[in-house]
Amino acid sequence: MYTAESLKKGLKTEHFGCKIYAFDTIDSTNNCARALAGCWADEGTVIIAEQQTAGRGRLGRPWLANPNENLTFSIILRPSISTESINLLPLSVCVAIAEAVEKSTGLAVECKWPNDLLVRNKKVAGILLEGSYSQSKVDWIVIGIGLNVNQTVFPADLESKATSLKLMAGRDIDRIALFHRILENLEQSYRAGTRTGFHSILPQWTARTRMIDKKISVMERGTLLSGTVKGVSPDGGLVLQSDGSERTIFAGDVTILAE
């Protein structure tokens, strides 16, 4: 089990990781982070756990991760941005984590809208953003990150969809070194985004995805849509061409269809 002290040692950030709460077991790092954010915990506070008993991904799905093998943590942010810009934040987070993983492992990492990371078409990480908003302003955002690092065995229903960095790289990955690199990358990209706007991340995200011009199906608010991905809108939505017209989707469960 890692400790807050071991996780802070050697960390080269200004604010991210300023305070770290490390748990052996917790229900959900996002639940804890949300509670702390509501009590005015500092921006950059990190909650990390070896095991989550109620970890979750997008759309309320459970996030399953073996203890002592992966990285599951949440970060509290208090960005001075409008709610209109919030859909760009997960894209920025994805790119920052992808770059950190590549530098640590040498693996090529792909982004899948809205907030998944893939290696060789298999999922290695998921990101969950939750927040509190007042009118058109953001009070706080919690970024939950689940990254499959050294896990080698997955449930039967996930074997064809999920993988880990160890399986792809063929070696053990130093989790603390990777955690440091992720936080350092996230802080750098977050500071740049809050200064100049997160729209600048779009070319980098687009360069990391294979979704453009691919046929997909997407479940949006209970309705199944299908079409061809034409790109990402300036405000972070997925532009889908379907039945001769284009529509922009801001949330949904996406499946890339076999050609």
N, C-alpha and C positions, 0 to 999 in steps of 0.2 A: 504493500500500500504506500502510495506517495503521501507526503505531508505538505502543508503550506510552505514550510521552510525549504524543503527540497525543490519544490516547484518554483520558488522565487529565486533561488540561487542561480546566478548567471543570466537572469532574464534582463534583456536590454530594451525596456519600454519606459515611457514616462508615466502613463496612467493605467494602461491595460495590465491587470494583475497587481494593481496598487494594494488591493486586499484580496486574498484568496481564502475561501472556505473549502477545505478538502474533507470529503466524507468517504468512509468505507462503503456504507450503504445508505441510500436515500430514496424517497419515492420518485422524485423527479428534480433534476437540477433547475429546470425552468420554473417549477412551482416555488422552489426556494428563492430563486432570483426575483420572481415576481413579488413575493412577499417583502424581500429586502428593498426592492425598487420602490415599493409603496411606502416604505419607511425611510426614504431618502438616502439609501446607500449611495456611495460615491460612484460616479461613472468609472467604468473600467473594473469594477468588482467582479470577480470570477467565482463561480460555484462549480466544483468538479467532484466527481464521484467515481469510484471503481465499479459500483453496481447500482442500478436504478430498478426499483421494484415496480414502478409505474411510469417508466420512460415512454415518451410518445413522439411520434413524428407528425407530419402534416395530416390533416383530415382525421385527427384523433387516433391514428393507427399506433399500435404499440411499437416501441423501438427496443429491440432485443440485442443485448451486447454482453458477451462473456466478461466477468470481472477479471481484472488484472491483465487484460490483453488489449484494451481499446482506449479511446479517449472520448469521454462524455462530459461535456461542460457547458456552462452558460455564462454570458457576459452581459452586464447591465450598461446600457448606453442612454445618454440624455442629449440626443442631437437637436441642434437648433435648425430644424428643417420643417417644411410644411408637410401635411399629410399627403399632399399630391406627389411628393418626391419619395414616399416611403417604399414604393414598389421597386425602386432602383437599388435600395440598400441590400436586399438578398443577393442581387447580381454582383455587387461589389464584394460582399462577403465570400461568395463562391470563388471569384477570381483570386482573391487574396489567399484563401486556403489552398486552392489549386496550385498557385505559385509556390507556396510553402512546401507542399507535398512533393512537388517536382524537384525542388532544390534539395530536399532531404532524401529522396529515393531514386531520382532519375527517371521516374515513371511519367508518361504523358497523361495528363488529367483532362477530362472532358467535362464541360458544364451542360447540364440538362435543365431546361426551364421547368419550374421556377427556382428550385434550390437543391438540386442533387448534383453530386460529383460522381463521375464514372471513370473506370479504368478498363480499357478493352471491352467496353459496352456493358460492364457490370458495375453495380452501385457500390461505392466505398464510403460515401458520406451523405448525410442528410442534414439540412439546416431548418430550424423552426424559429420563426420570428413571432413574438407576441408583444403587445404594447398597450399603453394607455394614452388616450388622446383627449384634448380639450378643444372643442370647436375645430379650428383648422391647424392646431399646433400639436406637436408630439410631446407628451410628458416624459415618457421613458419607453425604451425598447429593450426587450430581452432577446438575445440571440442564443438559441440552443444548438449545439453542434454535436453530432454523433459521428465518429470516424472509426471505421474498422481498421485497426492497426495490425495486431499480431494474431488475431483470431483465425483459426484454420478450419474449424468445423461449424457449419451452419445448418439450421433446420432444413428438412427435405424440401419444403415449399419455397425456400430461398436460395437453394444451391445454384440454380441456373440464373439467378438475378443478382446475387450479392457476392462480393469478394472482399479481400483485405489487402493491405499494402504488403504484408509478408508473403501472401500467396502470389502476388504479382511480381514482387521484387526478388523472391526466392531467398529472403534472409530476414532475421529479426530487425525490427525498427526501434530505435531508441525513442521511447514515448515522450520523455521529458524534453529532449532536444527538439522533437517535432512540435510539442506544445509551445515551447519558446518561440520557434520560428513562426508558428501560426499567429500567436499573439503579436509578435513584432510586425508581421505583414498586415494583420488586421488594423493595428493602430495606425500604421503609415497610410493605408488606403482610406481609412475612416477620416483621418485628419485632412487628407487631400480633398475628400468628398465634401466634408462640411465647410471647407474654405471656398471651393470653386464649383461645387455641385457634383452630384453623383452621375450626371448624364455622361461624363467623360469615360465612364467604365464600359459603355455600350460596345465600342469597337473591340475592346479586349475580351469581353464576354462572348461576342459574336465569333471572334477568332477561335474560341475554345469549344464551340458547339458544332455538332453535325446535324442539328435539327433543321437548318435552313433548307428549304425545298424538299423536305421529307414529308411524307404523308403520315398523319397522326390521327388518333382519336383522343378526345378529351371530355371528361365528365365535368360539366359546369352546372352547379346548382341543380343536380339531378337530371340534367339533360345531356345526352350523349351526342357530341358533335364530331364530325370528321372533316378533314381537309388537308391543305398543304401549308406548311409554315413558310411565311414570306419574310419574317424577321421579327424584330422587337421594336415596339413603339418607343418614342422619346421618354415616356413615363413608365417604361418597364413592362408593358403588356405584351402578350404574344399575339402577333398578327397572323390570323388564319384566313386563308382563301378557301371558300366553300361555296359551291353552287354559283360560281360566277361573281361572287361579291366577297368583300373583306370585312372581317370583324376582329376586334381586339378583345382578348381574354385576359383577365387579371388574376384569376384563381381557377384551379382545376387540376384534375388528375390526368396526366398525359401519358399516352402509350404510343411509342413510335411503331408504325405498322411495317411488317415485312414487305419488301418489294418483290 
